[in-house]
Amino acid sequence: MARRISTDVARGLAYAFLAGVWNEAALVRRGAAALGERPPWLRPVVRELLLAYHRPPADRPRELTAFVAAVLERRPYRRDPPPHIRRWFIPEPQMGRLRWPVAQLASVGELATFLALTPGELGWLADTRGLERTARDERLRNYAYTWLPRGEHPARVIERPKGRLKAAQRLVLHEILDWIPAHPRAHGFTRGRSALSNAAAHTGRRVVVRVDLEDFFASIQAARIYGIFRTSGYPEAVAHVLTGLTTNALPAAQWEAVPRPRDPREIAAHHRLDRRLATPHLPQGAPTSPALANLAAFGLDRRLHGLAAAFGATYTRYADDIALSGGSLLLSRAGDVQAAISAIAHDEGFTVNARKSALMTRAGRQRVCGIVVNAHPNVARGEYDRLKAILHNCAVRGPAQQNRDGVPDLRAHLLGRVTWVESVNPARGAKLRARFEQIDWKA
């Protein structure tokens, strides 16, 4: 009766094949050395291997192992004892195809050195075993957790990496992710682009379609992040550890403290967020998450840019905020376009939040990223008036009496708001700046 060859044999052969010259004679020779014999099926296996891989997949030992196992499964043997590996080869890992000038790290050891960590420290921070999920002692966690209430909507959960993990993530950001370009229509977290550039692309349009993506960071799971690092050229083992360094699973005890939304219609969204946070995902609060989110959404951006072009429209995305703007064709087919956006988003692993999406014609106020875009980028009149009133009261009555919300640093808070208005509407911003300068902060 025919019997099957074990997975260990497939792994041992794959390692032997990767440990030297890539041609038929050398592969057969190393395979025979690994097995301690030269069975008749070895050469046919090698020939099938060379048809599939013209070059050694040195960055993909697990993939090669699976391929060899599949080939061996089609070639059952009929003898005892079954073959087994007598000599294990240790192939030297290599980077895969380099599309961008990222840091070259061919092994987990090189990654540890690059991050100035010991292998044990790297293993702890990467947490590929998912210990963060079950750790109850705060000292054993790599993240600190907080949540921000959003009224009737599900709370926003913030996962902030602690010092050593954050330092490692910053190196990954600057030496790897900064070198990989996002889609040109992505304006968030991208050098040279901003919320203002995002909004400016939609000024003076007959209709603006705005779509919100639900739980943007939490929706991006570890498998997609692994794919990004593999596409960047990192071997399987290195990509696996980099994925662990940049993703997280929320501890169950932390989720228990997150309040349910007040609106019963949002309970289902609350439960969806629970499921997303319970599995390894991009943590909102890590320095690497914005760049990785943009790269994970590249396919979404490409497809929605093509959809917009088909309707003579303009497409941009700022984080989870999608906008399309155009003329009469887009207006007449707006329902179809919104349905297509939802379908494409779902296909790309995202969920559209219908309650926060909108269709805005120029007969009313059109806003993108909070900026009014009817004629030119502008701050909403009500927001401008409220900020002007606060600055006036601070100048007349003193800032202490105006801090009704208990803002920790009111001066920095108001200055930030003034600077934002200046970037959107310099004329209005200059007026607010003049009022700000009249405030006596020592009063």
N, C-alpha and C positions, 0 to 999 in steps of 0.2 A: 504493500500500500504506500502511495506517495506521502511524504511528510514535508512539513514546511520548515524553513530555516529561520532561526530566531532573530529578533531585532538586534541583539548584541552582535551577531555576526555582521549584519548590515552596517552597524555603526563602526565596528572594527575595520571593515573593508573600506568604508568611506574615509576614515581617518588615514588608512594606509594609502589610498589613492591620492589624497591631498598632500602627502608628505614628501613629494619629490617631482621629478620630471613628468610631464603630462603627455605621454604617448603610449601606444598599445603595449609595447614590450615592457616598458618600465612599470606600467600599471599592473600587468599580469605578474611581474616579478615581485612587486611589493605585496600584492594580494596573496600570492603563494606564501610569502614570508609570514604574513599575518596569520594565515590558516595552518601553517606548518606542512602544507601539501599543495599540490596543484590539481584540483578536481577538474573534470572535463567541462563543467559549466562555467568556469572562471573566465576563460577567454571570450565566449559569447556575451557574458555580462559586461566585460570591459568594452567590447565593440559597441554594444547598445549604449553604454555610458558615453562613449566618445561621439556618437551620433547626436546625443542630446546636449552635451557640453563640449564645445570646441575649445574652451579655455577652462582651467580649473576654477570652480566656484569657491575660492579660498575664504570668502566672506560668508559662505552659506553651508557650513558643515551639517546643520540639521536638515536643511533642504536636500542635500546630497544623500544623507542617511535615509531619508524617506524615499528618495528615488531608487536607491539600491535595494531597499526593502521591497518596493513594488516590483522591481525586476526579478528579484529572487522568488517572490511569491508566485510568479508565473513559471518558475522553473523548479518544481518540487523534486526532491531527490529520494532515492530508494535504498539507502544503505545505512548501516549502523557501524560505529556510533555516529551521531549527527556531528556535522562540522562545528567547530567552535574556534574562537580567537586564541591563539597561542602567543602571539606577540602584538602588543598594542603600540601603534605609531602615534606620535604627537605632532600633528601638522602645525606649521607656523601660521597664525591668523594674519589676514591681510585686509586692507580696506577694499571696498568695492569701487564701482565707478564713481568718480568725483565730479559732480555737476557744478559744485560751488567750492570756493576756497575755505572750507571749514577746517577746524583743527583735526589733524590726522591722528587717530587713536585706534590702532589695530587690535588691541587686547584690553581686557578689563584691568590688567595691571598698569598699562599705559594710561588708562583713564584715571585710575587712583593717583598715579604720580602727577598727572595734569591738574588734578583737583587738590593736590597736597594732602592726600588722605592715605591712611593705611588701608589695605584690602578689607580689614574688619570694619573700619569706620565707614568705608564706602558701602559695604553690605548693609550696615545698620541704617545709613541715610537713605539708600535706595529702597530698602524694605520690600524686596521682591516677594517675600513670604506673606505680606499683608498683616504684619503684627500690629500696625497702627489701628486697625479696625477694632481689635479686641482689647487693646491696652487701656486700663482704667486709671493707672497712675500717671499724672500729668508729666512726671519726670521721664517717663518712658516714651513720650510722644515727640515726634518731630514737628508737629504743628500746634499752634494755639488757635482756638476757635471762638468766634463771636457770631452773633446773628443780628441783622438789622430789620426791625419790623417795617412792613409796608402796608399797614392798614388792612384793607380787604384782600390784598394779594398775598401769596406765599412769601414768607420772610426770605431775605437774602442772607445766605450763610457765607461767612468769610473764613477762609482757611489760610492763616499766615504762617509760613515756615519759620522755624526758630533759626538762631544765628548761623550755625554751621551749615545747615541745609540751604539757607538763603544765600550764603556766600558761594556754595557750590553751584546753585542755580544761576547766580549772576555770571559766573564763568561760562556756563553752558550757553547763556543768553548771548554774551558778547563775543565768544570765540566760535560759536556754532550757528546759533539761530539768526544773529544779525547779518550773516552772510547769505542767508537764503531769502530770496525776494518773495514778498506777498504778491497777490494779484494786483494789477494797477488800479482796479476799482475799489480796493480796500483802503479806506482812509483812516481807520482807527489804529493806534499803536504803531504807526509807520512814520519813519523819518521823512520830513518834508510835507506831510499831509496832516490834516486835523479835522475837528468837527466843523470848522469854518470852511475849509476847502471842500468838505463833503457836502455841506449845505449849498455852497456857491454853485455847485454843478447843477442845481435844480431851480435857479432863479428865473422868474419871468415865464413860467410854463403854464399851459392851460390847466393841466391836472398833475397832481403829485400823488402817487400811491406809496404809502408808508406801511411797512410790514415789520412786526417785532418777532424775534425768535425767542422761544421759551427756554429758560435755563441754559443760556448759550455755553458757558464754560462747562457746566456739569454734564451737558449732552455729549461732550467730546470724550470718548472713552479711550482707555490705554491702548487698545489694538490700533487705533488710528495714529496715535503718537508714535508707536513702534514703527509703523509704516513710514512715517516722516523721517525718522532717524535711519531706517534702512535705505530709503531713497536717497538720503544724503551721503551714502557710501559706507556707513558703519556696519561692521560685521554683526552677525546675529547676537552674540553674547554682549557686545558693547551696546547695541541698540536696546537690548533687554534691560540693562542696568540704567541707561539714560532715561528710558521710559519710567522706571521705578523712581528715579530722582525727580521727575517732573510731574508725576501723577500721585493721587492720594485717594484713599477710601475713608469717608467720615466715620469715626467711631459711633457705634449704636447708641452709647450713652449720651453723646453730644446731640444726636438727633432728637432724643426724648425731651430735651430742653427747648426745642424750637416750637414756638406757638403755632397752632393751626390758624389759618386765615379766618377773619370774621364772616366773609361772604361765603355762604354754602356752595355757591357755584364754583369756588376756587379750591374746594376740597380735593377734587380729582387731580388738579395741578400740584397740590401739596404732596399727594401720594406719589406722583410721577417724580417730583424732586427727590423724595426719599429714596426711590429706587436708583436714581442716577447717582446720588451722593454715596450710596452704599457700595458701589462698584468703583474700581480705580478710574479716575477722571481728572480733568484739568482743574486744579484748585483755584478758586477765585481769591487772589491774595498773593500768589507766587509770582516772582518777577518773570518767569519763563512762560506763564500761561497766555498773556496777550499775543506774543509772537507765535506760539504754537497754535493758538486758536485761529489766527489768520491763515496759517499754512494748512490747517485742517479744513478750512472753509474755501480753499482754492478751487476745488471742483464746483462748489456751490456758486462762487463768484463767476467762474467761467461760463457756467450754464445760464445763470440769470443775466449776465452781460449779453449772451447770444439771444435770449428771449427778448430783452429790451430792444436790441437792434432790429429784431423782426417787426417791431411795432414803431420803429422810428423814435425810440425813447432812450433816455439816459439812465444808467444804473450805477449806484454806488452802495457801499455798505460801511457803516461805522459800528464795529463790534456786532451787537445783536440787532442793530437798526438798519433795515433794508429800505432803500428808496428808489423808485422809478418815476420819471417825469417825462411828459411829452405833450403831444397835441391832440387833435380830434380823434385820430385812430386809436390812441391809447384810451381816451375817454369812452369811446363807443364800445371798446372791447375790455373794459376794466374788469368786469366780472370774470371773464375767461382768463385774463392775465393773473388775477389774484388766485384763481384756482390752480393755474399752472405753477405759480410761485410756491404754493403750499405743497403741490405734488413733488416738485423738484427738491424742496427743502426736506421733505420726508424721505425721499430717495437718498439724500446726502446725509441722513442721520439727524436731522433737526426737526423741530416741531414749531409751527407758526402759532403765535398767540393771537387768535382772532380778536379778542376783546381789546387788545392794544394796537391793532392795525387800523388804518384809516385811508379813505379816499378823499382828497381835498382839491376842490376846484378853485380858480382864482376869484370866484365870487365871494369866497370866505377867506379866512386866514390859513395860509399854507405854512406848516412848520416842519423842519427837518433838523433833528438833533437839538430841538428847542429854539432854533433860529428861524425867524420869519423870512420866507423866501419869495413872497409875492412879486416884488419888483427888484429888490436887491437884498443881500443879507442884512438883517436888522434884529434888534432886540424887541420883544413884544412891549408895547406901550405900557401895559400894566406893570410888568416887571421893572421897567425903567422908572416909572413913577414911584413904586414902592421903595426901590433902592434910594432914589433921590430924597424921599421923605425921611428915611432912616438916617441918611447922612446929615440932613438938615437938623433933625432932632438931636443928633450926637453933637453937632457944632453948637447948638443953642443951649441944650440942657445937660450936656455931658454924656459920654458914651456909657457910663455905668448904668444909667437908668434905661437905656435902650436894649440892653442884652437880656431880653425877656426869655430867650430860649436857652440861656446858659452856655453860649458858645465859649469854649476854652480860651481862644485867642480872637477876640472880636476884631481887633485891628487887622490881623492877617486875613480873617474871613472877609471883611468888607473890602480890603485892598484887592483880594483875589477877584471879587465880583466886579469891582471897578475896572480892573485890568481886562477882564473878559469883555465887558461892554466896549472898552477902547479897541479891542481887536476886531469886534464886529462892526461898530459904528464909531469911528474916531471922533466925530463932532460931539455926539452925546457923551462919549467917554471923557472928553476934555472937560465938559461941564461937571461931570461927577467927580473928576479928579480935583477940580478947583474946590468943590465942597468938602472933599475928603481932607484936603490940606488945611482947612479951617478948623478941624477938630483938635481940641486940646486933650491929648491922650493921658496927660498927668492929672487931669481933673477928677 
